[in-house]
Amino acid sequence: MKITPLEIPAIHLIELEKRLDKRGFFARVSCKGELAEAGLSGDWLQVNNSLTAQAGVVRGLHFQRPPHAEVKMVRCIRGAIFDVAVDLRDGSPTFGQWIGRTLTAESREMLYIPEGFGHGFQSLEPDSEIIYFNTANYFPDLEGGVRHDDPEIGIEWPLPISFASERDNALPTLRNLDPIKLA
């Protein structure tokens, strides 16, 4: 695995190192030891699968609060998505800033998103499918989010938004959000 910190240093791009032969290739998707060497968690408690049928759909921006705040590692396994992480950590020098990366099935790149970040994505192709690894189980009472179209955050979605759920459209703006307090 090749692990590269991005513009917000807590977020990392993870690239698979493929070992090719006549059969195809082999690559590790996650390695607890390699992640630990980079100062990252690899203690996955859940692996989720999501399919988005239409291009332009936005899901998110979601997070969980402590004590069940979660690290996510996201990989597109079919189609393409624009994956976004927004810093929502109380007192962070990059609070409210976002990073977006196009993840495709072909690139096999992954985005590593630490605790304290809102996560969302836009499907760039029909039937885009992702898997994402989580370090915490889902607790509805600790779930939170921030609006995907908040002008204060200013996410530049690559496509016009074709659909967002009522729940996601009802999320608060950054200005009305209680920042995530991590230990």
C-alpha positions in Angstrom: 0.0 0.0 0.0 1.2 3.5 -0.8 -0.1 6.0 1.8 0.1 9.7 1.0 -1.1 12.6 3.2 -3.2 15.1 1.4 -3.7 18.9 1.7 -5.4 18.4 5.1 -2.7 16.2 6.5 -5.1 14.0 8.6 -6.7 12.7 5.3 -4.7 10.2 3.2 -4.9 8.8 -0.3 -4.2 5.1 -0.3 -3.0 3.4 -3.5 -2.8 -0.4 -3.9 0.5 -1.9 -4.8 -0.4 -4.5 -7.3 1.7 -7.6 -7.9 1.0 -8.7 -11.5 1.4 -12.1 -13.2 -0.4 -14.0 -16.0 -3.5 -14.5 -13.8 -4.0 -10.8 -13.2 -2.9 -9.1 -10.0 -2.9 -9.3 -6.2 -3.0 -6.4 -3.8 -3.7 -5.8 -0.1 -6.7 -3.5 0.4 -5.8 -3.0 4.1 -2.9 -3.8 6.3 -3.1 -3.0 10.0 0.7 -2.9 10.3 1.3 -0.6 7.3 -1.5 1.7 8.4 0.0 1.8 12.0 3.5 2.7 10.6 1.8 5.7 8.9 0.1 6.6 12.2 -3.3 5.5 11.0 -5.9 3.1 12.4 -6.8 -0.2 10.7 -9.1 -1.6 13.4 -12.1 -2.1 11.1 -15.3 -3.1 12.9 -17.7 -2.8 9.9 -17.4 -2.9 6.2 -20.3 -1.4 4.3 -21.4 -1.5 0.7 -23.4 1.2 -1.0 -24.8 1.4 -4.6 -26.0 4.6 -6.1 -28.2 4.1 -9.2 -28.1 7.5 -10.8 -25.2 9.9 -11.7 -25.3 13.2 -9.8 -26.7 11.8 -6.6 -25.1 13.2 -3.4 -25.0 11.2 -0.2 -23.8 12.9 3.0 -22.1 14.7 4.7 -22.3 12.2 7.6 -20.3 11.5 10.8 -20.6 9.9 14.2 -19.8 11.7 17.5 -17.6 10.3 20.3 -17.4 7.9 21.9 -18.2 6.1 18.7 -16.5 8.6 16.2 -15.3 6.6 13.2 -12.4 6.4 10.8 -13.5 5.5 7.3 -11.6 4.2 4.4 -13.6 4.4 1.1 -13.0 2.5 -2.1 -15.1 2.6 -5.3 -15.6 -0.9 -6.7 -17.8 0.0 -9.7 -18.2 3.2 -11.6 -16.9 6.4 -10.2 -17.6 8.8 -7.3 -16.3 12.2 -6.1 -15.5 11.5 -2.5 -15.4 14.4 0.0 -14.2 14.9 3.6 -14.9 18.1 5.6 -13.0 18.9 8.8 -15.5 19.3 11.6 -13.0 19.0 14.5 -13.5 21.5 17.3 -10.4 23.9 17.3 -8.9 22.5 14.2 -6.9 25.0 12.1 -8.5 23.5 9.0 -12.1 23.5 10.4 -14.7 23.8 7.6 -12.1 23.0 4.9 -12.8 20.1 2.5 -10.9 17.7 0.3 -12.5 15.9 -2.7 -11.0 13.1 -4.8 -12.4 11.2 -7.7 -12.3 7.5 -6.9 -12.9 5.0 -9.7 -13.1 1.2 -9.9 -10.2 1.3 -12.3 -7.9 3.4 -10.2 -8.5 1.3 -7.0 -7.5 4.3 -4.9 -9.0 4.8 -1.5 -9.6 7.8 0.7 -8.7 7.5 4.4 -10.9 9.8 6.5 -10.1 10.2 10.2 -12.5 10.8 13.2 -14.0 14.3 13.3 -14.6 14.6 9.5 -17.9 14.7 7.7 -18.0 12.3 4.7 -20.1 12.3 1.6 -19.8 11.5 -2.1 -21.4 12.2 -5.5 -21.9 9.4 -8.0 -20.3 10.3 -11.3 -21.7 7.3 -13.2 -24.9 5.3 -13.0 -24.7 2.2 -10.7 -21.6 3.5 -8.8 -20.8 1.2 -5.9 -18.5 1.7 -3.0 -17.3 -0.3 0.0 -16.1 1.6 3.1 -14.4 0.3 6.2 -15.4 1.8 9.6 -13.6 1.6 12.9 -16.9 2.0 14.9 -20.2 0.4 14.7 -23.2 2.5 13.7 -25.0 4.3 16.6 -28.1 6.3 15.4 -28.1 8.5 18.5 -24.5 9.7 17.8 -25.0 10.3 14.0 -24.6 13.8 12.7 -24.1 15.6 9.5 -23.7 18.9 7.7 -25.3 20.1 4.5 -23.6 19.1 1.2 -24.6 22.4 -0.4 -23.5 24.8 2.5 -22.0 27.8 0.7 -19.7 28.4 3.7 -18.0 25.1 3.0 -18.3 25.6 -0.8 -17.9 22.1 -2.1 -17.4 22.1 -5.8 -19.4 19.0 -6.9 -18.4 17.9 -10.4 -21.9 17.3 -11.7 -25.2 19.1 -11.1 -26.9 17.5 -8.1 -29.6 15.2 -9.4 -30.9 14.1 -6.0 -30.1 14.3 -2.2 -32.3 12.6 0.4 -34.7 14.6 2.5 -32.7 13.7 5.6 -29.5 15.0 4.0 -31.2 18.2 2.8 -32.4 18.8 6.4 -28.9 18.6 7.9 -27.5 21.8 9.6 -25.1 24.2 8.0 -21.6 24.6 9.3 -22.6 27.8 11.2 -25.3 25.8 13.0 -23.3 22.7 13.8 -21.8 21.9 17.1 -18.1 21.0 16.2 -16.9 17.5 16.9 -15.0 17.4 20.2 -12.5 14.6 20.1 -10.5 13.4 23.2 
